[in-house]
Amino acid sequence: MLVKTFGSAVYGVEAMTITIEVNVTGGQHTFVVGLPDNAVKESIQRVESAIKDNGYYMPRTKLVVNLAPADIKKSGSAFDLPIAMGVLGATEQLENPEELGKYVIMGELSLDGSIQSIKGALPIAIQARKENFKGLIVPKQNAREAAMVNNLKVYGVSHITEVIGFFKDAGSLQPLSVNTREEFFHNQYEFDFDFIDVKGQENIKRALEISAAGGHNAILIGPPGAGKTMLAKRLPTILPPLSLHEALETTKIHSVAGKLPENTTLISKRPFRSPHHTISDVALVGGGGIPQPGEISLAHNGVLFLDELPEFKRTVLEVMRQPMEERKVTISRAKVAVDFPASFMLIASMNPCPCGFYNHPEKECTCPPGAVQKYLNKISGPLLDRIDLHVEVTPVPFSELASKKNSESSAHIRDRVIQARDRQAERFKNNAGTYSNAQMSSKLLKEVCLIDKVGENLLKAAMEKLNLSARAYDRILKVSRTIADLTGNENIKPEHLAEAIQYRSLDREGWAG
């Protein structure tokens, strides 16, 4: 007897419905066809054990399992449950095997029939709703994630007997209901860190506020213990809250990567990813035999923090250049090419030299001649070109550390950032794909970043006197546009340009001696 069940395979951040055809006929042997990988082929052993352990029988005649479309590679263990239900239907151990075709079924089986969690439940649920399936059956651990999709009945199960019972009596399981919006908005402003805890460093806070308001990349340069990492970790607390669309996009990526905690719903806060400097190219940008999202995609709509930037391998840093421009990364393989979103803010930190004390107000640098420039040269010019703000961090004096005066809270800073972003949203409403000043094209830059004669002379003098490189020109204009937005000005004033110019430390000739 031939029975069809339906599962789903995830490619990139989208899902594709897979038809699982199970046919039991006369003959011998078991065949799994349709380009399965080893994990799918091994499912027959898990399926057989789970079926027998729960009082059902496995056919001893010829069994053919076909995963269609047959020209696309299938991977992972999540096809165990639909294959098992297909076998039970094909051997007439289910009363209504035709009901199987109305549901998408996914889950990994243990040998005793218990069901383990899967990856990508959210894109699977979105695709199931799109194709008008009656419902989706997934492991209980993934049910809340899948239930975010409305107008689709989602059933969470923990054992194969629950699924068998459901197809005997549909009332034995109740669909899960999740109030996604309520949970999403409730958790948006709960943070472990706050700028109110930071003593001093007002100029660094100002730079990070500008970075957040315009979506600008930034690099913090300073000696050990000056507070670079502490300040970077607090950046997500002043970013605008995620919109529902952004949250869904971010959650899909984390779902595909298997990074969502069990029983979770939408990601409500902007991600903050901080990979170690030993990370490989593939782990950073994504890839592998079965393409998976890397750290730059996991940081989508959030912050990617690279601590001690010169310690990263140069090849690792160079592969970021194209995704930083295009805000997506394409992973190409012989038979498939997948796109992963990668719209992130890059925040990096570094010591100014190997010993860490170059330009320190009190301690003396012990590096030999040329070491500072050599250390800085580990970061290529094209990568620095994509970093808008170069911020020098100095140690906090004792008087400020011991001060009882409260610093400004993240909530107050975030309000100003949101107002600046609202101005940008209004400005770019007719420019698809541009949401912040950092994303402006050269054409938009000429239209939006107009400066008067005084500002033009100031910028010209700065370029000549400070020996700023030509590549700094566009960055200064974009940052000054953001500073103007923070102050509520329609036009860029000379004082906005002056503040933006000071954030180009690494472009000054002779900065490193």
Residue pairs with C-beta under 8 A, 6 or more apart in sequence:
1 23
1 24
1 89
1 90
1 91
1 92
1 97
2 21
2 22
2 23
2 90
3 21
3 22
3 23
3 86
3 89
3 90
3 97
3 100
4 19
4 20
4 21
4 22
4 86
4 100
4 101
5 19
5 20
5 22
5 82
5 83
5 85
5 86
5 89
5 100
5 101
5 105
6 17
6 18
6 19
6 20
6 82
6 100
6 101
6 103
6 104
6 105
6 133
7 17
7 18
7 20
7 78
7 79
7 82
7 104
7 105
7 106
8 15
8 16
8 17
8 18
8 104
8 106
8 120
8 124
8 127
8 128
9 15
9 16
9 18
9 72
9 74
9 75
9 76
10 16
10 119
10 120
10 123
10 124
10 256
11 72
11 291
11 336
11 338
12 256
12 291
12 331
12 338
12 339
12 340
13 123
13 249
13 252
13 253
13 256
13 293
13 340
13 341
14 123
14 127
15 120
15 123
15 124
15 126
15 127
16 72
16 127
17 104
17 127
17 128
17 131
18 67
18 68
18 69
18 74
18 79
19 67
19 68
19 69
20 65
20 66
20 67
20 68
20 79
20 82
20 83
20 86
21 64
21 65
21 66
21 68
21 86
22 63
22 64
22 65
22 83
22 86
22 87
22 89
22 90
23 63
23 64
23 66
23 90
24 59
24 61
24 62
24 63
24 87
24 90
24 91
25 61
25 62
25 64
26 61
26 62
27 61
27 62
28 61
28 62
29 62
29 63
30 44
30 62
30 63
30 64
30 65
31 62
31 63
31 64
31 65
32 40
32 41
32 43
32 44
32 65
32 67
33 64
33 65
33 66
33 67
33 70
34 65
34 66
34 67
34 68
34 69
34 70
34 74
35 67
35 70
35 71
35 72
35 73
35 74
36 67
36 74
36 75
36 79
37 73
37 74
37 75
37 76
37 290
39 75
39 76
39 77
40 67
40 74
40 75
40 76
40 77
40 79
42 77
43 77
43 79
43 80
43 83
43 109
44 65
44 83
46 77
46 80
46 108
46 109
46 110
46 111
47 58
47 80
47 83
47 84
47 87
47 109
48 58
49 111
49 112
50 80
50 84
50 109
50 110
50 111
50 112
50 113
50 160
51 57
51 58
51 84
51 87
51 88
51 113
51 160
52 58
53 111
53 112
53 113
54 112
54 113
54 160
54 161
54 164
56 88
56 93
56 164
57 91
57 93
58 87
59 87
59 90
59 91
63 87
63 90
65 83
65 86
67 74
67 79
72 335
72 336
73 290
73 335
73 336
75 290
76 118
76 119
77 108
77 116
77 118
78 106
78 107
78 108
78 118
78 119
79 106
80 107
80 108
80 109
81 105
81 106
81 107
81 108
81 109
81 115
81 137
81 160
81 163
82 105
82 106
84 109
84 160
85 94
85 100
85 105
85 163
85 164
85 167
86 100
88 94
88 97
88 164
89 97
89 100
90 97
94 100
94 164
94 167
94 168
95 167
95 168
96 167
96 168
99 167
100 167
102 133
102 134
102 135
103 133
103 134
103 135
103 136
103 137
104 124
104 127
104 128
104 133
104 135
104 136
104 137
105 136
105 137
105 163
106 118
106 121
106 124
106 136
106 137
106 138
106 139
107 115
107 116
107 118
107 137
107 138
107 139
107 157
108 115
108 116
108 117
108 118
108 139
109 115
109 116
109 160
110 116
113 159
113 160
113 161
114 158
114 159
114 160
115 139
115 140
115 157
115 158
115 159
115 160
116 139
116 141
117 139
117 141
117 142
117 262
118 138
118 139
118 142
119 255
119 256
119 257
119 258
120 255
120 256
121 138
121 142
121 143
121 145
121 146
121 255
122 145
122 146
122 148
122 149
122 248
122 251
122 252
122 255
123 252
123 255
123 256
124 136
124 138
124 146
125 136
125 138
125 145
125 146
125 147
125 148
125 149
125 152
125 154
126 149
126 252
128 135
128 136
128 149
128 152
129 149
129 151
129 152
133 152
134 153
135 152
135 153
135 154
135 155
135 175
136 146
136 152
136 153
136 154
136 155
137 155
137 157
137 163
137 166
138 146
138 154
138 155
138 156
138 157
139 156
139 157
139 158
140 156
140 157
140 158
141 156
141 262
141 263
142 156
142 262
143 154
143 155
143 156
143 176
143 263
144 156
144 176
144 178
144 263
144 264
144 265
145 251
145 255
145 260
145 264
145 265
146 152
146 154
147 154
147 175
147 176
147 177
147 178
147 265
148 178
148 180
148 248
148 251
148 265
148 266
150 180
153 175
154 175
154 176
155 166
155 173
155 174
155 175
155 176
156 176
157 163
157 166
157 173
162 172
162 173
165 172
165 173
166 172
166 173
178 265
180 265
180 266
181 244
183 265
183 266
183 268
184 244
184 247
184 265
184 266
184 268
185 268
186 268
187 268
187 269
188 241
188 242
188 268
188 269
189 241
189 411
190 269
191 236
191 237
191 269
191 410
193 233
193 234
193 237
193 410
194 234
194 237
194 409
194 410
195 205
195 234
195 237
195 238
195 407
195 408
195 409
195 410
195 413
196 406
196 407
196 408
196 409
196 410
197 234
197 407
198 205
198 227
198 230
198 231
198 234
198 407
199 396
199 400
199 401
199 403
199 407
200 396
200 397
200 400
200 401
200 403
201 227
201 231
201 393
201 396
203 391
204 220
204 227
204 231
204 391
204 393
205 231
205 407
205 408
205 413
207 218
207 389
207 391
207 503
208 218
208 231
208 232
208 234
208 235
208 238
209 238
209 413
209 416
209 417
209 486
210 216
210 389
210 479
210 482
210 483
210 486
210 503
211 217
211 218
211 235
211 345
211 347
211 388
211 389
212 235
212 238
212 239
212 240
212 345
212 413
212 417
213 416
213 417
213 420
213 421
213 482
213 485
213 486
214 388
214 420
214 424
214 436
214 437
214 438
214 478
214 479
214 481
214 482
214 485
215 345
215 435
215 436
215 437
215 438
215 439
216 345
216 388
216 389
216 437
216 438
216 478
216 479
216 482
217 324
217 345
217 346
217 347
217 348
217 386
217 387
217 388
217 389
217 438
218 345
218 346
218 347
218 348
218 387
218 388
218 389
218 390
218 391
219 309
219 347
219 348
219 349
219 350
219 384
219 387
219 389
219 390
219 391
219 506
220 228
220 231
220 232
220 347
220 348
220 349
220 350
220 391
220 393
221 349
221 350
221 351
221 352
221 390
221 391
221 392
221 393
221 505
221 506
222 228
222 349
222 351
222 352
222 392
222 393
222 394
222 395
223 351
223 352
223 356
223 357
223 360
223 363
223 393
223 394
223 395
224 351
224 356
225 395
226 393
226 394
226 395
226 396
227 393
227 396
228 307
228 349
228 393
229 305
229 307
229 349
231 393
232 303
232 305
232 307
232 347
232 349
233 272
233 274
233 305
234 410
235 272
235 303
235 305
235 345
235 347
236 269
236 270
236 271
236 272
236 302
236 303
237 410
237 414
238 410
238 413
238 414
238 417
239 270
239 302
239 303
239 345
239 414
239 417
240 414
240 417
240 418
240 421
241 269
241 270
242 250
242 267
242 268
242 269
242 270
242 301
244 266
246 301
247 266
247 267
247 268
248 266
249 300
249 301
249 341
250 267
250 270
250 271
250 300
250 301
250 302
251 260
251 265
251 266
251 267
253 293
253 297
253 298
253 300
253 340
253 341
254 260
254 267
254 271
254 298
256 292
256 293
257 292
257 293
257 297
257 298
259 298
260 267
270 301
270 302
270 303
271 298
271 299
271 300
271 301
271 302
271 303
272 299
272 302
272 303
272 305
273 295
273 298
273 299
273 302
273 303
273 304
273 305
273 344
274 305
274 306
274 307
275 283
275 284
275 295
275 304
275 306
277 306
277 307
277 308
277 311
277 312
279 295
279 312
279 316
280 316
281 287
281 313
281 315
281 316
281 319
282 288
282 294
283 294
283 295
284 294
284 295
284 296
284 316
284 319
284 320
285 294
285 295
285 296
285 319
285 320
285 323
285 329
285 331
285 342
286 292
286 293
286 294
286 296
286 297
286 329
286 331
286 340
287 294
287 331
289 333
291 331
291 333
291 336
291 338
291 340
293 340
294 329
294 340
295 304
296 304
296 320
296 323
296 329
296 342
296 344
297 329
297 340
297 341
297 342
299 342
299 344
300 340
300 341
300 342
300 343
300 344
301 343
301 344
302 344
302 345
303 344
303 345
303 347
304 344
304 345
304 346
304 347
305 347
305 348
305 349
306 312
306 317
306 346
306 347
306 348
306 349
307 348
307 349
308 349
308 350
308 351
309 317
309 348
309 349
309 350
309 379
310 350
310 351
310 375
310 376
310 378
310 379
314 378
314 380
317 379
317 380
317 383
318 380
318 382
318 383
320 346
320 383
321 382
321 383
321 386
322 329
323 329
323 342
324 346
324 386
325 386
327 341
327 342
327 343
327 439
328 339
328 340
328 341
328 342
328 343
329 339
329 340
329 342
330 337
330 338
330 339
330 340
331 337
331 338
331 339
331 340
346 386
346 387
348 387
350 379
351 375
352 358
352 359
352 372
352 375
352 512
353 365
353 367
353 371
353 372
353 375
353 512
354 367
354 371
354 375
355 365
355 366
355 367
357 363
357 364
357 365
357 366
358 365
358 367
358 372
358 512
358 513
359 365
359 392
360 395
361 394
361 395
362 395
365 372
367 375
372 512
372 513
373 512
373 513
375 512
376 506
376 512
381 471
384 390
384 506
384 507
385 471
388 438
388 475
388 478
388 479
388 503
389 479
389 503
390 503
390 504
390 505
390 506
390 507
391 503
391 505
392 505
416 486
417 486
419 486
419 488
420 482
420 485
420 486
421 436
423 485
423 488
424 435
424 436
424 437
424 485
425 435
427 448
428 434
428 435
428 436
428 444
431 444
433 439
434 440
434 441
434 444
437 478
437 479
437 481
437 482
437 485
438 478
438 482
440 448
440 449
440 478
440 481
442 474
445 474
445 477
445 478
448 481
449 477
449 478
449 480
449 481
449 492
450 491
450 492
451 459
451 477
451 480
451 492
451 497
452 491
452 494
454 494
455 492
455 493
455 494
455 497
458 494
458 497
458 498
458 501
459 473
459 476
459 497
459 501
462 468
462 476
462 497
462 501
463 470
463 472
463 473
466 501
466 504
466 507
466 508
467 508
467 509
467 510
468 476
468 501
468 504
468 507
468 508
469 507
471 507
472 504
472 507
475 504
476 497
476 500
476 501
476 504
477 492
477 500
479 500
479 503
480 492
480 496
480 497
480 499
480 500
481 492
481 496
483 496
483 499
483 500
484 490
484 491
484 492
484 493
484 496
487 496
489 496
505 511
